[in-house]
Structures are given as structure tokens and as C-alpha cells.
Amino acid sequence: MQKFRTVKKYILFLLVSATVVSCDVRRKDKIADDTETQKLQALKDSTTVQIIDTTYDFKTVTDGEKVMYSYRFKNTGTKPLVIVEASASCGCTVPQKPEKPVLPGETGFIKVVFDSKGRVGPAHKTVTVQSNAKPEFPTLILTGNVIAKEKTGITN
């Protein structure tokens, strides 16, 4: 009889634990769903944008240098401009989008960092931007040339 009570308590404990965990998971799913809903709503409220910079030529850099550039754009519409995602064509190029909406009349920036380490030769990188702008953002282009470091004969 004592074993039966112990097993009963164990089963009750497992049921209560499972209920608590499943409630927490549902709460996290709800938060994730709300974020996606907000993004989709922002995309429905389209606005217009004037791209100030679409191409940047960093000329020539030495292997290992990092190139940083901020592409400028202006919200020319009547609704806030929401940049949902900015992605690069290569892992050596990292774009950073504005976290907050760009209000009508304001200028925003997409900062791009290109790491030239191991990329000797001509460079042509692209950044794709997803937003609520109509027409869509054009592809942003970063070009230049990466030259090898000169060997000095001195070793560290």
C-alpha cells in the first residue's frame, strides 16, 4: 500500500511538471507568433524610399583589413519604413540594419563590414534588403580589390 502511494505521488508530480512545461512552451510560441505578426503587419503598410547610396567602391585594401561603409536611404513615404532583414552574399560581409523603424522624412543607414582576410583579388559583394518599401530596395553593391600583404622577411 505504501508503494502504491509513492507511485501515485510520482505520477502526480510528473503530470504537474508536464503541465507547467507545456504552458511555458505555449507562451514562447505566442511571443514568437506576435513578433511575426508585427513584421507582417509592417510589411503591409508600405512606404516609399529614396536610396542615396547603392554602390560603394573601396578601391584597394590589403589582405586582412576590414572595410566599413554605411549605405544611406531616406523614407520618402508617409508610413514608417521597417527593415525586416539585410543579408549578404558572403559570410565575409556583415550588414547591420536599423533596429527601429525609420520615420517619414528621416534618413537611415545600413552599415556593412567586409572582412578581406583570405579574399585576395577582386571583390564584388551584394546585400539584399527586405522591407516594407514599394518599390523594393535595390541590391546594395560593395566592390574593390584586395591585395596580398608584402612579406618583409621578418618572422614573429
N, C-alpha and C positions, 0 to 999 in steps of 0.2 A: 504494500500500500504506500509506503514511503517513497519507493522508486517511481510509482505512478505520479505522485505529486511533484517530484523533481522533474520528471519528463514533461509534465503539464506546464510547469513554470518555464522550462526551457523553450517549449513550443510557443508559449505566450510571449516570451522575450523576443524570439525570432520574428514573430508576426508584428509586434510593435516596432522593432528595428526596421523591418522591411517597409512598413508604412511611412516611417519618418524619412527614410532614404528616398522613397519614391515621390514623396511630396516635395522634397528639395530638388529633385531632378526636374519635376514639372515646373517649378518656379524658375529654374535656369532656362528651360526651354521657352518659357513665356518671355523672359527678358530678351533672349536671342530673337524670338519672333517679333517683339516690339521694335528692336533695332532694325531688322529687315523691313518691317512695315514703314518705319520712318524714312528709310532710304528710298523705298519705292514711292512713297508719297512725294518726297523731294524731287524725284525724277519726273513725276507727273507735272509738277509746277515748273514748266520750262521757262528759261530766260535766254537772253542773247549775250554774247561775249565778243569782245574785240581782242584778238591775240596780238600783243605788241611784239613779242619775240617768238619765232617758230624754229629758228636755226641758230646755232652757236658754233663757230669755228675756233677752237682753242689753239690753232696753229700747230706749234711743235712743243712737246714736253719730253722729258727724259723718263725712261722706264722707272716706275715706282712712284712717280709724282701723282698727286690727286688733283683733279680738275673740278672746281665747283662753279656752278652757274645757276642763276635764278631766272627762269622764263617768266615774263610778265604778261598779265592779261587784265582786262577791265570788264566788269559786269556792266553791260550797256542796256540790260533789260530792266524790268520792273519787279522782278522777284529775286530772292537771294539765290546766288549761284552756289551749288553744292558739288564739290569734287568728291565723288564716291571712291575712285581708285585711280592711282597713277602707277603704271608698271613699265619696266624697261625691257629691252630686247635681250639683255645680257645681265648676268649676275654681278658683273664688274661695275654696273651703273645702277645707282640707287636714287630714285626720285622720292621727294618728300612733299606731300600735298598739304594744303591748308586744312587744319582740323575743323575750323569754324566756317560757316557759310560766308561768302563774300557778298556783301550787301550791294544793292544797286548803286552805281556810280563809283564804287571802290575798286582799287587795283589790288590784285592778288598775285602770289608768286608760287611757282613750283620749282623748288630747289633740287638740283641734280648734282650728284657727286659721282665722278668717274674715276676709278682706281686703275691706273695704267700699268700696274705691276704685271709683268709677263705678257703684255699686249703690244710688243714691238711691231711697228708697221702702221699702215693707215687705219684710222678708227672711224667707224660710222655706226653710231648707236641711236636707237629710237626710243621714245617714251610715248606710250598710249595713255590718254586721259579719258576717264568715264565721268560724265557729269550730267547735269540737267540742262546743259546749253543746247540750243537748237539754232543753227546747225551745230553739229558736234565739233569738239576740239579737233584741230588738225594734229597730225603726228608731229611731235617735237623732235628735232634732229640735233645731235651733237657730233661734230666731226673734228678731225685733226690728225696729227701724225705723232707716233710715239717712237723715239729713237733710243737705241741701246745706250747704257752707261758706258763711258770710256773707262777702260781698265788702266789703272795707274801703276800697276806692278807692286803696290804695297798691299800686304795682306793684314788683316786684323787678327 
